[in-house]
Structure formats: C-alpha cells, structure tokens
Amino acid sequence: MKKHYNPHDRSVPQSFDEEFKTPGYLPKSAALISVADPETGIPNIMPLTAWGWLNRDPFLIGVSICVKEYNRNYYVRGTYELMRKSMDFTLNIPTEKLRDKITRSAEMSRAKDPKVDKFNALEWTALPGKRIKSPHIAECPLNFECEVRAIINMGSHDLFMGEVVGVCSDGEIVKEETIHGNDHITMKREDGSLLTLEWSTLMKEKKH
C-alpha cells in the first residue's frame, strides 16, 4: 500500500487560531503535574501529554513545558516558573473518570491569572509530598514524586528531567501484567478491596 507523505518544516503559527502545519498526532496519554508555589502557598496543576519515561537507573521521567506563545494549544504556562523555583513536581496519573475536570483544568491559567486556585476550583485534594515540596492529587491513583535534575531548552519547550524519589498509590500493588499491549496493575486498598488500572500500549485499527 502506498504511503502518504507529509513534509515537515520549521514554520510556526502566525496567529492564535492558526495550527502548526505538521500534525502532532503521536500516540500519547494525559497526565497532570502538580507543583508548589513557595510565594503564594497555592499549588498549581497543569495537564499535559508531553511526558515520558526516560531512564530506569536512575529512574527519570521527562516533562516538556512550552516557553513561547504560538496558538491556543501552545503557550507559556504558569507551571513553568513554579517548577524552576521549586525544582520538584509530582506527576499524577489520572483515570478516564477525571476527563471533564482535566479539560476544565486546561481552561484555567496561572500565567494569565496568578490568583487561580485549580485545586479549589476542581474540588481536588492536595496531599503533601513525602520527600518533595510539591503536593499530590489525591484523586489520581498513582503519583510520582520527582526532583528536577536538569532543564534542557529544546526550542518551543523546555524539558524538565525529574528523578523519581517516591511513588504513592491508592493501595499496595499486588499484581502487574502485560498481555499483548493491554497492561494492568492491581492494588489492594486499605479496606481490603482491589482496584485494577488498565491501559493499552498499542493503537487499534478501525476500518471504514
């Protein structure tokens, strides 16, 4: 079957409503960063898909944050300066039941309104970090505490390399399994009940 080729160049949007010419439809999943604000005491939340596992020893997670104004999807985030000040963050892994609140969190901006309190507006609970200043989002079943080890400017984004120094979960993880790209972990919670989290590492085809 003949492939369709989409050339790439470094042209950027010239207005708020213009998109990048090269589509950015890489497979990705949503996560939430929570970070402390040492000046106001009001922690911030930022949803993102530009994150990933970079290294195992040490355990490094990378998150990329936009540092320039391009359009409605790519713009300067309030979380950027907070992470440079705190030099730590929590990467919170949400489930699909939080979909609507994740969307709402993206519609609020600490950069545009320094008084924004996303935890309060979304009715989410900020749990204190164990080894870092930044809090966890209690409503997310997995929370990775990270200390920033390096910040790399890549152009439109800065890459924050965070070393995982602790992980909080909704229960003790008693089972972890990968079956043909369909992964799941099972936790035993404090009340004795089991919670299973499932996700897929492969794309699915749907022909029309």
Rosetta blueprint (number, residue, H / E / L):
1 M L
2 K L
3 K L
4 H L
5 Y L
6 N L
7 P L
8 H L
9 D L
10 R L
11 S L
12 V L
13 P L
14 Q L
15 S L
16 F L
17 D L
18 E L
19 E L
20 F L
21 K L
22 T L
23 P L
24 G L
25 Y L
26 L L
27 P L
28 K L
29 S L
30 A L
31 A E
32 L E
33 I E
34 S E
35 V E
36 A L
37 D L
38 P L
39 E L
40 T L
41 G L
42 I L
43 P L
44 N E
45 I E
46 M E
47 P E
48 L E
49 T L
50 A L
51 W E
52 G E
53 W E
54 L E
55 N E
56 R L
57 D L
58 P L
59 F L
60 L E
61 I E
62 G E
63 V E
64 S E
65 I E
66 C E
67 V L
68 K L
69 E L
70 Y L
71 N L
72 R L
73 N L
74 Y L
75 Y L
76 V L
77 R L
78 G H
79 T H
80 Y H
81 E H
82 L H
83 M H
84 R H
85 K H
86 S H
87 M L
88 D E
89 F E
90 T E
91 L E
92 N E
93 I E
94 P L
95 T L
96 E H
97 K H
98 L H
99 R H
100 D H
101 K H
102 I H
103 T H
104 R H
105 S H
106 A H
107 E H
108 M L
109 S L
110 R L
111 A L
112 K L
113 D L
114 P L
115 K L
116 V L
117 D L
118 K H
119 F H
120 N H
121 A H
122 L H
123 E L
124 W L
125 T L
126 A E
127 L E
128 P L
129 G L
130 K L
131 R L
132 I L
133 K L
134 S L
135 P L
136 H E
137 I E
138 A L
139 E L
140 C L
141 P L
142 L E
143 N E
144 F E
145 E E
146 C E
147 E E
148 V E
149 R E
150 A E
151 I E
152 I E
153 N E
154 M L
155 G L
156 S L
157 H E
158 D E
159 L E
160 F E
161 M E
162 G E
163 E E
164 V E
165 V E
166 G E
167 V E
168 C E
169 S E
170 D L
171 G L
172 E E
173 I E
174 V E
175 K E
176 E E
177 E E
178 T E
179 I E
180 H L
181 G L
182 N E
183 D E
184 H E
185 I E
186 T E
187 M E
188 K E
189 R L
190 E L
191 D L
192 G L
193 S L
194 L E
195 L E
196 T E
197 L E
198 E E
199 W E
200 S E
201 T L
202 L L
203 M L
204 K L
205 E L
206 K L
207 K L
208 H L
